[in-house]
Amino acid sequence: MYRDLLRRMIGVILLGSLVGIGFLSPVREYVKMPESITFFEGQNVLQSLPAGTNMQQEETNIYTTEMESEKIVSIQAKTNGDSMATLEAASFPIKKMNVKVLSDLKVVPGGQSIGVKLNTLGVLIVGHHLVNTTAGKQSPGEIADIQVGDIITKINGKNIKKMGDVSPFVKQSGESRKPLDVTIIRDGKTFHKTLTPLQDKNDQSYRIGLYIRDSAAGVGTLTFYDPASFKYGALGHVISDMDTKKPIKVNNGEILGSTVTSIEKGSNGHPGEKLARFSNDQRVLGDISKNSPFGIFGKLNDKLSNGSWNKPLPIALSDQVKEGPAKILTVVDGSKVREFDVDVVSSVPQKFPATKGMVIKITDPELLKVTGGIVQGMSGSPIIQNGRIIGAVTHVFVNDPTSGYGVHIEWMLDEAGINIYEETKQAS
């Protein structure tokens, strides 16, 4: 009995000791230390250490330097590649940390206002309408279970690329009394629908009772381009159809120069807008090959000028973005790119691609006076902090137009086909 009591007392004491250790400052600092850190070649990173510990490098491509403060060590990279650093206490190794050094990629910041022309993959269904037949008003498309947001890619096995491709099939079907075999894409899946055109009793023409669209146009802002490959990224968010609210499946497209003519100022509950027109010369700046949640992407035909920001800048990873002052590049009048002050209110260190990684707030008095904050057409404006491109403006807060979301640049680079991690693996 006494032995059981003694064991319980010892167990309680040990448990209390373990819990107590967890509240000790050095232990808390040790737990907080990351398992790995990633930064760029030529950079140095300051890492805090628990009291009584030091760090030793195990590879030749990095070196560590103790700062004046005993709790801070500077980790610097000589060349790219993966390395190991060891945390020691009283010469005993207690933790290993992986150090990944990436090639110091640089891209040219954007800020230019661009016109966007998208051609859809097939034709997009944006609505139904009723055909006034002798038997009453009906929609053949609705009867055939063709829904808003569906994309018609083929009719009778023939590819459909634009709206003009549809009419001959409808006329032929009506005259021959043979229904159409319509291939559609819905939510990424392919379906076949049988569609029988009906004759309008007023003009005797055959109709399918569908509103369709094959293209979309708008304006936005270029975020960056790679001076070596001319790959670019813009907008920072997906382009959705105005009627269906669904992302547009891109067949092809192009970006053109754009001139901002005026600004419709934003206010609480009412986002503002850049009013712009395509440049008079209608010069095509590049193609559009992808429309994704992170923006539009493709290749430029040539390098672009944006005044004082023509030189390539390094980028920052999501965990390197700090709360505090930054700048955005954008156009508010004509085609001149200008810089304006913002604050990074918060930033989430993201390990996997995700939108809305930052919250930013416009602080520049002049920009607030002109736009009221973030307006439509400003999406894609690059955000620069401490000489590095950290992301792009994406969305405005409807109830506070001075603030909005930003996306981290590393995800836009990945969507553009510039994978900084794969390049590093190949180099090392």
C-alpha positions in Angstrom: 0.0 0.0 0.0 2.8 2.4 1.0 4.7 1.5 -2.2 1.6 2.3 -4.4 1.2 5.6 -2.6 4.9 6.4 -3.0 4.8 5.6 -6.7 1.8 7.9 -7.2 3.5 10.7 -5.3 6.7 10.3 -7.5 4.4 10.2 -10.6 2.7 13.4 -9.6 6.1 15.1 -8.9 7.5 14.0 -12.2 4.4 15.1 -14.1 4.5 18.5 -12.3 8.2 18.8 -13.2 7.5 18.1 -16.9 4.7 20.6 -17.0 6.9 23.1 -15.2 9.7 22.6 -17.7 7.3 23.5 -20.5 6.8 27.0 -18.9 10.6 27.7 -18.8 11.6 30.4 -21.2 14.5 28.4 -22.9 12.2 25.4 -23.5 9.5 27.6 -25.0 12.2 29.2 -27.3 13.5 25.8 -28.3 10.0 24.6 -29.2 9.4 27.7 -31.3 12.5 27.2 -33.4 11.6 26.1 -37.0 12.5 22.6 -38.4 13.8 24.3 -41.5 14.4 27.7 -43.0 14.4 28.8 -46.6 16.0 31.9 -48.1 17.9 33.1 -51.2 21.5 33.0 -52.2 23.3 36.1 -51.0 20.8 36.8 -48.2 21.5 36.5 -44.5 18.8 35.5 -42.0 18.9 36.4 -38.3 17.8 33.4 -36.2 17.0 33.7 -32.4 18.5 31.0 -30.2 17.5 29.7 -26.8 19.8 30.9 -24.0 23.0 28.8 -23.5 22.9 27.4 -27.1 24.9 28.0 -30.3 24.6 26.9 -33.9 27.1 25.1 -36.1 26.9 24.6 -39.8 27.6 21.2 -41.3 27.9 22.2 -45.0 30.2 24.5 -46.9 27.6 26.5 -48.7 26.4 28.4 -45.6 28.2 29.9 -42.6 26.9 31.2 -39.3 28.0 34.3 -37.3 27.1 35.0 -33.7 25.9 38.6 -33.2 26.6 40.9 -30.3 23.5 39.5 -28.6 24.1 35.9 -27.5 20.6 34.9 -28.5 21.0 35.9 -32.2 22.9 34.1 -35.0 23.3 35.3 -38.6 23.0 32.5 -41.2 24.5 33.5 -44.6 24.5 31.6 -47.9 27.4 31.3 -50.2 25.7 29.1 -52.9 22.3 27.5 -53.4 21.5 24.0 -52.2 20.3 22.1 -49.1 22.3 22.3 -45.9 22.2 21.3 -42.2 22.8 23.4 -39.2 23.0 22.0 -35.7 21.8 23.6 -32.5 24.2 22.8 -29.6 24.0 23.2 -25.8 27.3 22.7 -23.8 28.8 21.1 -27.0 26.0 18.5 -27.2 23.8 18.5 -30.3 20.2 18.9 -29.4 18.5 19.8 -32.7 19.2 19.8 -36.4 17.7 22.4 -38.7 17.4 22.1 -42.5 18.6 25.2 -44.4 17.4 25.5 -48.0 19.2 28.1 -50.1 17.4 29.1 -53.3 18.9 30.7 -56.4 18.4 34.4 -56.2 15.7 34.8 -58.8 14.9 38.3 -60.1 11.9 39.5 -62.1 10.9 42.9 -63.5 8.1 44.5 -61.6 5.0 45.6 -63.5 2.5 48.2 -62.6 1.4 48.9 -66.2 -2.3 49.1 -67.0 -3.2 46.4 -69.5 -6.2 45.5 -71.6 -7.3 41.9 -71.5 -9.0 39.9 -74.3 -10.0 36.3 -73.6 -11.4 33.8 -76.0 -13.2 31.0 -74.3 -12.7 27.3 -74.9 -15.8 26.7 -77.0 -18.8 28.9 -76.4 -20.1 29.7 -72.9 -23.8 29.4 -72.0 -24.8 32.6 -70.2 -28.6 32.3 -70.2 -31.8 30.8 -71.6 -34.4 32.5 -73.7 -37.9 31.3 -74.9 -38.6 30.6 -78.5 -42.1 31.8 -79.5 -43.4 28.6 -81.4 -46.8 27.7 -82.6 -47.1 25.4 -79.6 -46.2 28.1 -77.1 -43.0 29.6 -75.7 -40.2 27.0 -75.0 -36.4 27.0 -74.6 -34.9 24.0 -76.5 -31.6 24.5 -74.6 -33.4 24.2 -71.2 -35.3 21.2 -72.4 -32.0 19.5 -73.4 -30.7 20.2 -69.9 -28.0 22.6 -71.0 -27.3 24.8 -68.1 -25.9 28.3 -67.5 -22.1 27.9 -67.1 -21.8 25.0 -69.5 -19.3 25.2 -72.3 -20.3 23.9 -75.8 -17.1 22.4 -77.3 -18.6 20.3 -80.2 -21.7 19.9 -82.2 -22.2 16.7 -84.2 -18.5 15.9 -83.5 -17.2 19.2 -85.0 -15.2 21.6 -82.9 -16.9 24.8 -81.9 -14.5 27.7 -81.3 -16.7 30.8 -81.7 -20.4 31.9 -81.8 -20.4 32.0 -85.6 -19.7 28.3 -85.7 -23.1 27.5 -84.1 -25.6 29.0 -86.5 -25.0 26.7 -89.5 -25.6 23.6 -87.4 -28.8 25.1 -86.0 -30.1 25.9 -89.5 -29.2 22.5 -90.9 -30.8 20.7 -88.0 -34.0 22.7 -88.2 -34.4 22.1 -92.0 -33.5 18.4 -91.8 -35.5 17.8 -88.6 -32.5 16.0 -87.1 -31.5 16.9 -83.5 -28.0 18.1 -82.6 -25.5 16.0 -80.6 -24.0 18.7 -78.4 -20.8 18.1 -76.4 -20.6 20.2 -73.3 -18.1 20.6 -70.4 -19.7 21.1 -67.0 -17.6 21.3 -63.8 -14.7 19.7 -65.6 -16.7 16.7 -66.9 -17.8 16.1 -70.5 -21.5 15.3 -71.3 -23.5 14.8 -74.5 -26.9 16.4 -74.8 -29.5 16.0 -77.5 -30.8 19.4 -78.6 -33.6 20.0 -81.0 -33.9 23.6 -82.4 -37.5 25.0 -82.6 -38.9 27.4 -85.2 -39.9 30.9 -84.2 -43.4 31.5 -85.6 -42.7 35.2 -86.3 -39.6 35.0 -88.5 -39.6 31.3 -89.2 -35.9 30.9 -88.1 -34.7 28.1 -86.0 -33.4 28.8 -82.5 -31.9 26.8 -79.7 -33.0 29.1 -76.8 -29.6 29.8 -75.4 -27.6 33.0 -74.9 -23.9 32.3 -75.7 -20.6 34.1 -75.5 -17.1 33.3 -76.8 -15.0 36.2 -75.5 -14.5 38.6 -72.6 -12.6 41.9 -72.2 -11.5 44.1 -69.4 -8.5 45.9 -67.8 -6.1 45.1 -65.1 -2.5 45.5 -64.0 0.7 43.6 -64.9 2.5 42.2 -61.9 5.8 41.0 -63.2 7.7 39.4 -66.1 10.8 37.3 -66.3 13.5 39.1 -68.4 15.0 35.7 -69.5 11.9 33.8 -70.6 9.4 36.8 -71.0 6.9 34.8 -68.9 4.5 37.1 -67.1 1.8 37.2 -64.4 -1.0 39.8 -64.0 -4.2 40.5 -62.1 -3.5 38.2 -59.1 -7.0 36.6 -59.3 -9.1 34.6 -61.7 -11.3 36.2 -64.4 -14.9 35.0 -64.1 -17.7 35.5 -66.5 -20.0 38.4 -65.4 -23.2 36.4 -65.9 -22.3 32.9 -64.7 -19.8 34.0 -62.0 -17.7 31.0 -63.0 -14.0 31.1 -64.1 -13.6 31.4 -67.8 -11.9 28.4 -69.5 -9.3 30.0 -71.8 -8.7 28.8 -75.3 -6.4 31.7 -76.1 -6.2 35.4 -75.5 -4.0 38.5 -75.5 -3.0 41.5 -73.5 -2.7 45.0 -74.9 -1.6 48.4 -73.8 -4.2 50.3 -71.8 -4.6 54.0 -70.9 -6.5 55.0 -67.7 -8.9 57.8 -68.6 -10.5 58.5 -65.2 -11.1 57.0 -61.8 -14.5 56.3 -60.3 -13.7 56.8 -56.6 -14.5 54.0 -54.1 -16.5 54.4 -50.9 -17.9 52.2 -48.2 -20.1 49.5 -49.7 -19.2 50.6 -53.3 -15.9 49.6 -54.8 -14.4 52.1 -57.2 -13.1 51.4 -60.7 -10.4 52.5 -63.1 -12.0 53.6 -66.3 -9.6 52.7 -69.1 -9.4 52.1 -72.9 -7.2 50.0 -75.0 -4.3 52.0 -76.4 -4.8 53.6 -79.8 -2.2 51.5 -81.5 -3.9 48.3 -80.3 -0.4 46.8 -80.0 -0.5 43.2 -78.7 1.9 42.9 -75.7 1.7 39.2 -75.2 -0.6 36.1 -75.2 -2.7 34.6 -72.4 -2.4 30.8 -71.9 -3.8 30.4 -68.4 -6.6 31.9 -66.3 -6.2 30.6 -62.7 -7.1 31.6 -59.2 -3.8 33.5 -59.0 -4.2 35.6 -62.2 -3.6 35.4 -65.9 -0.4 34.1 -67.3 1.4 33.8 -70.7 4.4 35.2 -72.5 5.2 38.8 -73.6 6.3 39.6 -77.1 9.0 41.9 -75.9 10.3 43.6 -72.8 8.1 46.4 -71.3 9.1 49.7 -69.9 7.6 51.2 -66.7 9.7 54.2 -66.1 11.9 54.1 -62.9 11.2 50.4 -62.3 12.8 48.7 -65.3 15.5 46.8 -63.4 14.8 43.2 -62.2 14.1 42.9 -58.4 14.5 39.9 -56.1 11.4 38.3 -54.6 10.5 37.5 -51.1 8.9 34.2 -49.9 5.7 34.3 -47.8 7.6 33.8 -44.5 9.9 36.7 -45.3 7.1 39.3 -45.6 6.9 41.6 -42.6 4.1 43.7 -41.2 4.8 47.4 -41.9 5.5 49.8 -44.8 5.6 48.8 -48.4 4.9 50.3 -51.8 2.6 49.4 -54.8 3.2 50.2 -58.4 0.1 51.2 -60.5 -1.3 53.7 -63.0 -4.0 56.2 -62.0 -3.8 58.5 -65.0 -2.7 57.8 -68.6 -0.1 55.1 -68.8 2.6 56.3 -66.3 3.5 53.9 -63.6 3.9 55.4 -60.2 4.7 54.2 -56.7 2.4 54.7 -53.7 2.7 53.9 -50.0 0.9 51.1 -48.3 1.1 49.1 -45.1 1.2 45.3 -44.9 -1.3 44.8 -42.0 -0.9 41.0 -41.8 0.8 38.2 -43.8 0.4 34.5 -43.5 3.5 32.3 -44.1 2.0 29.8 -46.5 3.6 26.4 -47.2 1.1 25.7 -50.0 -0.4 27.8 -52.8 -3.3 29.9 -51.5 -4.9 33.2 -52.4 -5.4 36.1 -49.9 -2.1 35.7 -48.2 -1.8 39.3 -47.1 -3.9 42.2 -45.9 -2.8 45.6 -47.1 -3.9 49.1 -46.4 -3.5 52.1 -48.6 -1.7 54.9 -46.6 -0.6 57.2 -49.4 -2.6 60.5 -49.1 -2.5 61.2 -52.8 -3.7 57.8 -53.9 -6.5 58.0 -51.2 -7.5 61.4 -52.6 -7.7 60.1 -56.2 -9.1 56.6 -55.8 -10.4 56.3 -52.2 -8.3 53.2 -51.8 -8.2 50.0 -53.9 -10.3 50.1 -57.0 -11.2 47.6 -59.8 -8.5 47.6 -62.4 -5.8 47.9 -59.7 -5.7 44.1 -59.3 -2.2 42.8 -60.1 -0.4 46.0 -58.9 2.9 44.6 -57.6 3.7 45.1 -53.8 7.4 45.9 -53.0 8.9 45.7 -49.6 12.6 46.3 -48.7 13.6 46.2 -52.3 11.8 42.8 -53.0 8.6 42.0 -54.8 6.4 40.3 -52.2 3.1 39.9 -54.0 0.2 41.7 -55.8 -3.0 43.5 -54.9 -6.0 41.2 -55.6 -9.3 42.3 -53.8 -10.8 45.3 -52.0 -12.8 45.1 -48.8 -16.2 46.3 -49.8 -16.9 47.9 -46.5 -13.4 49.5 -46.3 -12.0 50.4 -49.7 -8.7 51.6 -48.2 -7.9 47.9 -47.4 -7.8 44.6 -49.3 -6.1 41.3 -49.9 -2.8 40.5 -51.6 -1.4 37.3 -53.0 2.2 36.2 -52.3 4.5 36.4 -55.4 5.8 32.9 -55.1 2.4 31.4 -56.0 2.1 33.7 -59.1 5.6 32.7 -60.2 4.7 29.0 -59.9 1.6 29.5 -62.0 3.7 31.3 -64.6 5.9 28.3 -64.9 8.8 29.7 -62.9 9.3 27.2 -60.2 12.1 28.6 -57.9 12.3 25.3 -56.0 12.8 23.0 -59.0 15.4 25.4 -60.4 17.3 25.2 -57.1 17.2 21.4 -57.1 18.7 21.3 -60.6 21.4 23.8 -59.8 22.5 21.9 -56.7 
